[in-house]
Amino acid sequence: MLPVIFSVGTLSISSFGVFLGLAFLAAIYVCWKMARLYEIDEERILDLGILAFFGGMIGARLYFVLTHLALFDNLQKIVLISRYPGLSLWGGLTGGILALWFFSSRSKLNFWQLADFAAAGLLLALSLGDLGCLLGGCYYGQVSGSFLATSVAGVIGKRFPLAALESLTLLLAYFWVGKQVVRYHFAGKIIAVVLLILGSVKFIFEFFRGDAIYLASIGISEGHLWSIGSLAVGLAIFYNRSKRSFFDDSAALVNLPFSPKKRKAVLLYLRKNWYNFVVDWRIKGAKLGEFLKLAPKNLKRRLNVKSTPKNLS
């Protein structure tokens, strides 16, 4: 759609680069906000966030290069990302987590608590990153005749804007996770939940990608393998940190249809959560309506500012 926002001489500012910067700032802000809430040294959190970001960038670049060796036949092409672009989400996620673990251990901070903060910021960052991919054409859907279909630079045929849909999905997930992270939870729960969400979203959306890389030997895409890995790691972290038993929960799930008492408890739980969800959005809708109602008046009041006369006589 718009790979390059503007150019100054030989310098070109890419849309993906701009949104990548915004994603970094958004993630850092979320981590900083969580640090203030939990009364953790904010400067150390910011330092760790920057180190984790660079670790993620190195991992993202390294994985992309290793999986596209034919495109990088010299060191210059590997280093100059602006001229020879290419990053991997899963490589970046792996590199970021490893960097956070290493530097948090060196700083004697709780890795799982920091991972929870970073996970909340990650969803917002990925949502913004998807918008950059939408404009830059690095993530698109299959050929579509829908009115939503857009042209992608370097690709034949109009494509469904899959990146926009994924961006919206991850943004909604961020709002939900943002509420969970400020409530009492065991350390490691949020990162586990985010890995489960990310794995599920990516697994489903992978079926509709127009640039999915399929592995001929097993008949599924590379993205599906990483999504399954994300789900597996998320489950492992959840059960390890919560001290719950996966087998006990699985047995309870299998026995659910045969236990009236458990069915009633589950339905009551779902009904309660649905009611809270509806009430919450009604309140937000009412606040938004009130804001929009008063917006013209407030704007007019702000614009109708008269200068102070110099001569009052």
Contacts in CASP RR format, 6 or more apart in sequence:
PFRMAT RR
TARGET T0000
AUTHOR 0000-0000-0000
METHOD contacts of the structure
MODEL  1
MLPVIFSVGTLSISSFGVFLGLAFLAAIYVCWKMARLYEIDEERILDLGI
LAFFGGMIGARLYFVLTHLALFDNLQKIVLISRYPGLSLWGGLTGGILAL
WFFSSRSKLNFWQLADFAAAGLLLALSLGDLGCLLGGCYYGQVSGSFLAT
SVAGVIGKRFPLAALESLTLLLAYFWVGKQVVRYHFAGKIIAVVLLILGS
VKFIFEFFRGDAIYLASIGISEGHLWSIGSLAVGLAIFYNRSKRSFFDDS
AALVNLPFSPKKRKAVLLYLRKNWYNFVVDWRIKGAKLGEFLKLAPKNLK
RRLNVKSTPKNLS
1 134 0 8 1.000
1 135 0 8 1.000
1 136 0 8 1.000
1 137 0 8 1.000
1 150 0 8 1.000
1 151 0 8 1.000
1 152 0 8 1.000
1 153 0 8 1.000
2 15 0 8 1.000
2 135 0 8 1.000
2 136 0 8 1.000
3 14 0 8 1.000
3 15 0 8 1.000
3 16 0 8 1.000
3 135 0 8 1.000
3 136 0 8 1.000
3 137 0 8 1.000
3 153 0 8 1.000
4 12 0 8 1.000
4 13 0 8 1.000
4 14 0 8 1.000
4 15 0 8 1.000
5 13 0 8 1.000
5 14 0 8 1.000
5 15 0 8 1.000
5 18 0 8 1.000
6 12 0 8 1.000
6 13 0 8 1.000
7 13 0 8 1.000
12 82 0 8 1.000
14 82 0 8 1.000
14 85 0 8 1.000
14 136 0 8 1.000
15 132 0 8 1.000
15 135 0 8 1.000
15 136 0 8 1.000
16 85 0 8 1.000
16 129 0 8 1.000
16 132 0 8 1.000
16 133 0 8 1.000
16 135 0 8 1.000
16 136 0 8 1.000
16 138 0 8 1.000
17 132 0 8 1.000
18 132 0 8 1.000
19 128 0 8 1.000
19 129 0 8 1.000
19 131 0 8 1.000
19 132 0 8 1.000
19 135 0 8 1.000
20 129 0 8 1.000
20 132 0 8 1.000
22 128 0 8 1.000
22 129 0 8 1.000
23 124 0 8 1.000
23 125 0 8 1.000
23 126 0 8 1.000
23 128 0 8 1.000
23 129 0 8 1.000
24 53 0 8 1.000
24 125 0 8 1.000
26 121 0 8 1.000
26 124 0 8 1.000
26 125 0 8 1.000
26 128 0 8 1.000
27 49 0 8 1.000
27 53 0 8 1.000
27 118 0 8 1.000
27 121 0 8 1.000
27 122 0 8 1.000
27 124 0 8 1.000
27 125 0 8 1.000
28 46 0 8 1.000
28 49 0 8 1.000
28 50 0 8 1.000
28 53 0 8 1.000
30 117 0 8 1.000
30 120 0 8 1.000
30 121 0 8 1.000
30 124 0 8 1.000
31 45 0 8 1.000
31 46 0 8 1.000
31 49 0 8 1.000
31 114 0 8 1.000
31 117 0 8 1.000
31 118 0 8 1.000
31 120 0 8 1.000
31 121 0 8 1.000
32 42 0 8 1.000
32 45 0 8 1.000
32 46 0 8 1.000
34 45 0 8 1.000
34 116 0 8 1.000
34 117 0 8 1.000
34 120 0 8 1.000
34 181 0 8 1.000
34 182 0 8 1.000
35 41 0 8 1.000
35 42 0 8 1.000
35 45 0 8 1.000
35 117 0 8 1.000
36 42 0 8 1.000
37 182 0 8 1.000
38 113 0 8 1.000
40 109 0 8 1.000
40 113 0 8 1.000
44 107 0 8 1.000
44 109 0 8 1.000
45 114 0 8 1.000
45 117 0 8 1.000
48 100 0 8 1.000
48 103 0 8 1.000
48 104 0 8 1.000
48 107 0 8 1.000
48 109 0 8 1.000
48 114 0 8 1.000
49 100 0 8 1.000
49 118 0 8 1.000
51 99 0 8 1.000
51 100 0 8 1.000
51 103 0 8 1.000
52 96 0 8 1.000
52 97 0 8 1.000
52 99 0 8 1.000
52 100 0 8 1.000
52 103 0 8 1.000
52 118 0 8 1.000
53 96 0 8 1.000
54 99 0 8 1.000
55 92 0 8 1.000
55 95 0 8 1.000
55 96 0 8 1.000
55 98 0 8 1.000
55 99 0 8 1.000
56 91 0 8 1.000
56 92 0 8 1.000
56 93 0 8 1.000
56 94 0 8 1.000
56 95 0 8 1.000
56 96 0 8 1.000
56 99 0 8 1.000
57 87 0 8 1.000
57 92 0 8 1.000
58 95 0 8 1.000
59 88 0 8 1.000
59 91 0 8 1.000
59 92 0 8 1.000
59 94 0 8 1.000
59 95 0 8 1.000
59 96 0 8 1.000
60 86 0 8 1.000
60 87 0 8 1.000
60 88 0 8 1.000
60 89 0 8 1.000
60 91 0 8 1.000
60 92 0 8 1.000
60 95 0 8 1.000
61 78 0 8 1.000
61 81 0 8 1.000
61 86 0 8 1.000
61 87 0 8 1.000
61 88 0 8 1.000
62 91 0 8 1.000
63 88 0 8 1.000
63 90 0 8 1.000
63 91 0 8 1.000
63 92 0 8 1.000
63 94 0 8 1.000
64 86 0 8 1.000
64 87 0 8 1.000
64 88 0 8 1.000
64 91 0 8 1.000
65 72 0 8 1.000
65 78 0 8 1.000
67 88 0 8 1.000
67 213 0 8 1.000
67 222 0 8 1.000
68 86 0 8 1.000
71 77 0 8 1.000
71 84 0 8 1.000
72 78 0 8 1.000
72 84 0 8 1.000
77 83 0 8 1.000
77 84 0 8 1.000
78 84 0 8 1.000
81 87 0 8 1.000
85 138 0 8 1.000
86 138 0 8 1.000
89 126 0 8 1.000
90 223 0 8 1.000
90 226 0 8 1.000
90 230 0 8 1.000
93 122 0 8 1.000
97 115 0 8 1.000
100 111 0 8 1.000
100 114 0 8 1.000
100 115 0 8 1.000
100 118 0 8 1.000
101 111 0 8 1.000
101 115 0 8 1.000
104 110 0 8 1.000
104 111 0 8 1.000
104 114 0 8 1.000
105 111 0 8 1.000
110 187 0 8 1.000
112 187 0 8 1.000
112 188 0 8 1.000
112 191 0 8 1.000
112 241 0 8 1.000
113 187 0 8 1.000
113 188 0 8 1.000
115 188 0 8 1.000
115 190 0 8 1.000
115 191 0 8 1.000
116 181 0 8 1.000
116 185 0 8 1.000
116 187 0 8 1.000
116 188 0 8 1.000
116 189 0 8 1.000
116 190 0 8 1.000
116 191 0 8 1.000
117 181 0 8 1.000
117 190 0 8 1.000
118 191 0 8 1.000
119 177 0 8 1.000
119 181 0 8 1.000
119 190 0 8 1.000
119 191 0 8 1.000
119 193 0 8 1.000
119 194 0 8 1.000
119 195 0 8 1.000
120 174 0 8 1.000
120 177 0 8 1.000
120 178 0 8 1.000
120 181 0 8 1.000
120 190 0 8 1.000
120 194 0 8 1.000
121 174 0 8 1.000
122 194 0 8 1.000
122 198 0 8 1.000
123 170 0 8 1.000
123 171 0 8 1.000
123 173 0 8 1.000
123 174 0 8 1.000
123 177 0 8 1.000
123 194 0 8 1.000
123 197 0 8 1.000
123 198 0 8 1.000
124 170 0 8 1.000
124 171 0 8 1.000
124 174 0 8 1.000
126 170 0 8 1.000
126 198 0 8 1.000
127 167 0 8 1.000
127 168 0 8 1.000
127 170 0 8 1.000
127 171 0 8 1.000
127 174 0 8 1.000
128 167 0 8 1.000
129 167 0 8 1.000
130 139 0 8 1.000
130 163 0 8 1.000
130 164 0 8 1.000
130 166 0 8 1.000
130 167 0 8 1.000
130 170 0 8 1.000
131 163 0 8 1.000
131 164 0 8 1.000
131 167 0 8 1.000
132 138 0 8 1.000
132 163 0 8 1.000
133 139 0 8 1.000
133 163 0 8 1.000
134 140 0 8 1.000
134 161 0 8 1.000
134 163 0 8 1.000
134 164 0 8 1.000
134 167 0 8 1.000
136 153 0 8 1.000
137 152 0 8 1.000
137 153 0 8 1.000
137 155 0 8 1.000
137 163 0 8 1.000
139 162 0 8 1.000
139 163 0 8 1.000
139 166 0 8 1.000
139 209 0 8 1.000
139 211 0 8 1.000
140 152 0 8 1.000
140 155 0 8 1.000
140 159 0 8 1.000
140 160 0 8 1.000
140 161 0 8 1.000
140 162 0 8 1.000
140 163 0 8 1.000
140 209 0 8 1.000
140 210 0 8 1.000
140 211 0 8 1.000
141 159 0 8 1.000
141 160 0 8 1.000
141 161 0 8 1.000
141 162 0 8 1.000
141 208 0 8 1.000
141 209 0 8 1.000
141 210 0 8 1.000
141 211 0 8 1.000
142 159 0 8 1.000
142 160 0 8 1.000
142 208 0 8 1.000
142 209 0 8 1.000
142 210 0 8 1.000
143 149 0 8 1.000
143 157 0 8 1.000
143 158 0 8 1.000
143 159 0 8 1.000
143 210 0 8 1.000
144 158 0 8 1.000
144 159 0 8 1.000
144 160 0 8 1.000
145 158 0 8 1.000
146 160 0 8 1.000
148 160 0 8 1.000
148 161 0 8 1.000
149 158 0 8 1.000
149 159 0 8 1.000
149 160 0 8 1.000
149 161 0 8 1.000
150 158 0 8 1.000
150 159 0 8 1.000
150 161 0 8 1.000
151 157 0 8 1.000
151 158 0 8 1.000
151 159 0 8 1.000
152 158 0 8 1.000
152 159 0 8 1.000
159 210 0 8 1.000
160 208 0 8 1.000
162 205 0 8 1.000
162 208 0 8 1.000
162 209 0 8 1.000
162 210 0 8 1.000
165 205 0 8 1.000
166 201 0 8 1.000
166 205 0 8 1.000
169 201 0 8 1.000
170 201 0 8 1.000
173 194 0 8 1.000
173 197 0 8 1.000
173 201 0 8 1.000
177 190 0 8 1.000
177 193 0 8 1.000
177 194 0 8 1.000
177 197 0 8 1.000
180 189 0 8 1.000
180 190 0 8 1.000
180 193 0 8 1.000
181 190 0 8 1.000
186 241 0 8 1.000
186 242 0 8 1.000
187 241 0 8 1.000
188 237 0 8 1.000
188 241 0 8 1.000
189 238 0 8 1.000
189 241 0 8 1.000
189 242 0 8 1.000
191 234 0 8 1.000
191 237 0 8 1.000
192 234 0 8 1.000
192 235 0 8 1.000
192 237 0 8 1.000
192 238 0 8 1.000
192 241 0 8 1.000
193 234 0 8 1.000
193 238 0 8 1.000
195 230 0 8 1.000
195 231 0 8 1.000
195 233 0 8 1.000
195 234 0 8 1.000
195 237 0 8 1.000
196 230 0 8 1.000
196 231 0 8 1.000
196 234 0 8 1.000
196 235 0 8 1.000
196 238 0 8 1.000
198 227 0 8 1.000
198 230 0 8 1.000
199 227 0 8 1.000
199 228 0 8 1.000
199 229 0 8 1.000
199 230 0 8 1.000
199 231 0 8 1.000
200 227 0 8 1.000
200 231 0 8 1.000
202 223 0 8 1.000
202 226 0 8 1.000
202 227 0 8 1.000
202 230 0 8 1.000
203 223 0 8 1.000
203 224 0 8 1.000
203 227 0 8 1.000
203 228 0 8 1.000
203 231 0 8 1.000
206 212 0 8 1.000
206 221 0 8 1.000
206 223 0 8 1.000
206 224 0 8 1.000
206 227 0 8 1.000
209 221 0 8 1.000
212 221 0 8 1.000
212 222 0 8 1.000
212 223 0 8 1.000
213 221 0 8 1.000
213 222 0 8 1.000
213 223 0 8 1.000
214 220 0 8 1.000
214 221 0 8 1.000
214 222 0 8 1.000
215 221 0 8 1.000
215 222 0 8 1.000
215 225 0 8 1.000
235 246 0 8 1.000
238 244 0 8 1.000
239 245 0 8 1.000
239 246 0 8 1.000
252 262 0 8 1.000
255 262 0 8 1.000
256 262 0 8 1.000
256 263 0 8 1.000
256 266 0 8 1.000
257 263 0 8 1.000
END
